Amino acid sequence: MPAPRHVIVCGAGVVGASVAYFLTRRGVAVTVVERTAVACAASGKSGGFLALDWCDGTPVEPLARASFALHATMAKEIARDWGYRRMDTFMLAAREKGAPAGGHRVPAPGWIDGPAVVAGTLGSSETTAQVHPAQFTAALMDEAQAGGAMLRIGAVERVIARDGAASGVVIDGRALEADAVVLAAGPWTGRIEGLRLPRVSGLKGYSVTLDVAGVPAHALFMDYRLADGRALEPEIIPRPDGTVYVCGMADRQPLPESAEGVEVSAAGCAILAGAAGRVAASLAAAPISRRQACYRPVVDDGLPMIGPVPGVRGAYVATGHGPWGMLNAPATGLALTELIVDGAARSVDLRPFYPDRLPAARP
């Protein structure tokens, strides 16, 4: 099968932007179709935490390790600042009322002065890092466009297939032709008609951004108990731009029609801000500059879905990365580009992530 001349990428989140970036580097004409805006969903509202070895022992290990290395390489090669830096990472325990028994299990960073216990280290600057997710995604799209990619705002309704091969998509009632199509619309991927794929769901979570400068590059993962006994696992990720990102409230609300319809819970955001305030006085006093919610895409077996769509030549999918979309986007984009252009992925074996491992969802 010859390499495609024109590929349509459906979705301008971090995975779609990464696919577009690597395709343009191979000289392929790309049109990215996005319903709302670049990084409008989870890719613009996640924490941007990166880990080298947290997926070790799972099928995702090779993808995660390759992608962690790619993040470092791309931060050097692309003349854009998207907040990439290495971090130290700690495990904390804290309570809404009172404090956990005992003292710190390991030496605590000096800025952690609240009634929280540092229970251990989870990573060092050798194994954990971060990016600003919206800035990283936007930079990839800008680089793709500099390489010739086109960004088109519109709703992809369905994939056009003729004689068993993808030949384009229908956008707002109008057909756009191509030699290949990549579905990378996050949790909305399964709502694009014309292809049969395994089920893709959306896992909703909330986050807040606190305005507080001078917090060191220490990512914190918490065991947090509310006064009513509920157990939460907030994540606190300081950024080099003088903000601190806090997330961790899960919600099983159904996926809305589009990213514009995602609703934010003021109560959930208040709980997250309160959890951060138990860690340090600086966080307790910090104003909230942003309250957000997003849906991360998940597949029933918990693995990403990356590879060719069964039964339709030239149709590919890249979604289902769950909480590791920001980490694994670069290696996903590179390996899928190799599969599309060369017929085989060399940098990472994508076969464990092919959609044919699961039954197709009912129409």
N, C-alpha and C positions, 0 to 999 in steps of 0.2 A: 504494500500500500504506500503510495508516494506521500511525502511530507505535505501537510496542508499549507495552502497559501494564505488562508484567512481563517482565524479562529475567533468565535464569539465566546466571551467569558461572561457568564451570568452572575453578577454580584461583585461589588467593589468593597468588600471587607478585606481583611488582611490576607486571606487565602486567595481570593480572586485577584487581588492586587499583586500578590507574589507570583501567581501563574502568569499574569500579563507581563510582569517585569522580566521573567526568565524567557518567555516566548519571544519578546521583542529583542532580547539579546541574541537570539538565534535567527533573527531576521524575518520572523513571521509577522504578518499583518494581524493586528488584534483589535477587536472592538469589545470594550467592556460595557455591559448594560447594567445599570443600577437604578432601582426604582426611586430611591430617595436622595442619597448623597454618599460620598466616599466615607467609609468608617462610621456610618450612621447608627449601627447597632452594636453588638458586643465588641467589635474591633475598635470602637472609639470609647468604650465604657468599661473595659476590663482593666486589670491591674498591671499587665505588662510584665509579670514575673516570669523569669526564665530559669530552668534548672537542668543541669547536665545529666544527672543520674537518678532523678526521681521516678522515671519510668523503667528503670532497670528491672530485669526479671519478667517483663511483659513483652508482648509482640511489638509495642511501640518503642522499645529501647533503641533500635538502630535509627529510627526516624528522629527521635529526640536528641540523640547524641550528635547526629549529623547536623541537625538544625541549630543546636547550641553553638557549634563551631561556625556555622554559616553566619549567625548573628554577629559574632566577633569580626569575621572577615568583611561582611558588608558594612559594618560601622567604620571600618578603615578605608574601604574602597569608594564609598559614596560620600560626596561632599555635602552632607546634610547632618544636622544635629537632631536626633530624635530621643535624646535622654538616655542613650545606652551607657551603662556602667555596671561594674561588678559590685556585688553586695555580700555582706555577711548575713546569715539567716538564723533566727532563734525561735525556739518553742517557748511560749509563755502560758501560764495559768492565771486566771483572774476571775473575780466574782463581781456581780452587780452590787452586792452588799457584802461587806467584810472582805477577808483576804484568805487565800489558800493557806493551809497549814505549812509550817516550815519556811525556810528561807530559800534564797537562790541556790540552785543545784550546780550552777556554773557561774563564773564571774559575770556580773550584769553590766552592760553598757551604762555609763554614768548618767545619760539622759533619761533612763527608765527609773523614775522616782516615785511612781504610784504604788498602790497596794497590789502589785502583780509579782509573780514568781517566775524567774527565768529558769525553765526546766531543763534546757539543753540547747545544743547547737544543731542545726539542720543542714547548714551549708556554709561555705566560705567563699571568698572572692574567686576561688578556683572553680567552684561548682555552681554558683548562683549569680544571677545578673538581672537587669531590667531594661525595658524600653518604655517610652511613652507611647501607648498603643495607637492613638489617633495620629500622632506625628509620624510614627513608623509607617503606618498604612498609607498616609498621604504622600510620604516620600517615595514609597514604591510606585504609587500611581503616577506621581510626577515623573519619575524616571522612565516608567513605561511609556508615558505620553511623549517624553523627549525622544524616545526610541521609535516613535511613529504610531503608538497605540491611540485609539479614539475612545473617548468616554461619552456614552450616550445615556441620558436620563430617560427612563421609561420602564414600564412593567412588562416583563417577559411572561407571556401567557402560555405558550407551549413551544415545544421543539418540533420542527418540521422534519419528518423522516420519509425518504423516498427510496424504494427498492432496498430496504434494510440498512440505509445509511442516513446519518444526520446531514441535513442540507441547509440548516438555518433555524431561525426562531421567529415567532410572531410577537412583535412589540406593539402594544396598544393598538392591535388590530392590523398592523402592517408587517409584512414579511421582510426579513433581512437575511440574505443568503450568506452561507459560509461553507467551508470544507469540513469544519469540526466545531463542536460545541462543548463547553465545559460548564457544568452546573456547580456553582460555588456560592449559593445564596443562603448559606448558614441554615438555620432551622426552617427557612421557607423553601428550601430546595425541593422538598417533596410536593410542593403545591404547584410546581411548574408541570403542565400537562405534556403528554406526548411520549413519556418514557415511564417504564415500570421499574421502580427502585424499592429497596427495603425502606422501612419506616424511618423517618427522621423526625425527632421531637425537639422541643425547646425547653431547657431548664432555666427558669427565671431566677434572677438574683438582684439584690439591691447594692448600692454603693454610695458613699459620700466622699467628697474631697474637702479636706480641711486646709485652710490657709495658715501655714506656720513654717517659717524659714528656719534653716540651721539644723534640721534633724538629720543625723548621720545616715549613711547608706546601710541601714539595718532593716531587713524585712522580718516581720514578726507574724508567726502563725499561732493563734490562741486557742486554748481550751477555756471557754467562757460560759459561766453559768448565770442565768437570770435569777432574780429573787423568787420567781415562781417555779424554779427547778429545771426549766428548759436549758438544754445544752446547745451551744452554738460554737462555730469555729471561724471567728472573724480573722481576716488577714489585713495587716497594716503595712503599707508599702510607701515609704518616703520617696519623693522624687526630687531631682536636682533643681527643679524650677520653683522651689519654695512651697510646695504643697505636699500633703500626705493623703494617700488614697486608702480607703477602708471599705472592705466588702465582706459578704458572708451570710446574708439573710436569704435563704431559699424560699421559693414560693411556687406552688403548683398551678398557678393561673394558666388558662389556655392561651396558646399563641395567637396574637392578634393578626389582622390582615396584613399589616406592614409595620415597619419600625416606628412610624409616626404614632401608632396606636398603643405603644407600650406605656403602661401606667406606673407611676412611682408611688410608693407607700411612704408617707411622712413618718408614720409610726416605726416602720422598719428602719428607715434611715436614722431616726433618733436613737434606736437601740445600738446601731453601729457606732454612732458618734459617742454614745455613752460608754461603750466598750473601750474605745480608744482613750477616753478620758481616764479610765482606771489604770492605764499604763504609765502616763506621764502628765504632770501638771501643764506642760506646754500644749499637749493635745486637748486637755480638758478646757483650756481657755481659748482654743482656736475657733474662729468662726467657720461655719460650713459655707463653702462657696458653690457647691454643686451637689444636688441630689439626683440620683440616676437609677435606672433599671434596665436590664437587658436579658435576652434569652441566649444561652449557649446551645449550639446544636449537639445533639447526642443521638447515637444509634443504639439499638436494643442490646447489642453485646458489648457496648462500651468502647469499641474501637473506632477509629476514624474510618470513613468510607472514601477511598481514593482509588480511582482506576477506571477501566472501560465499562460502559453500561452494557450488560448482556443483550445480545441480539440486535444491537444498533451500531454499525461501524461509525467511527468518528464522533461518538458521544462519550463523554467522560464526566466523572463526578468527583468533587473534592469537598467534603463536609464531615460533620460528626466529630470534630476534634475536642468537644467538651471544654474543660477548663484549660486545655493546652493548645488552643488555636494560635495564640500569639507566639508561643515557643516553636511550634511545629510548622508554621506557615512557610518559612524559607525552604526547608527540605521538601515539603509537599510541592511547592511551586517548581523547584528544580527537577525533582524526579518525575513529576507529571509532564513537564516539558520534554524530558528525555523520552518518555513513553510516546508522546504525541508526535514528536519530530523524528525520532530514531527508531521507534517501534519497540523499545525496551528501556526500562529505567535502570541506569547503572549506579547512580549515587546511593540509592536506597532501594531494596527489594520491596515493591509495593504489593506483591501478590497477597500477603496476609490481610490487606485492606481492600481487596477487590469486592465490589458489591455482590458478586455472585455467591459469596459465602453465606448469605442470608436470603430467605424467601422474599419475594417482592410483596409490597403492601397491596392491599386491595384497593382498587380505584375508588 
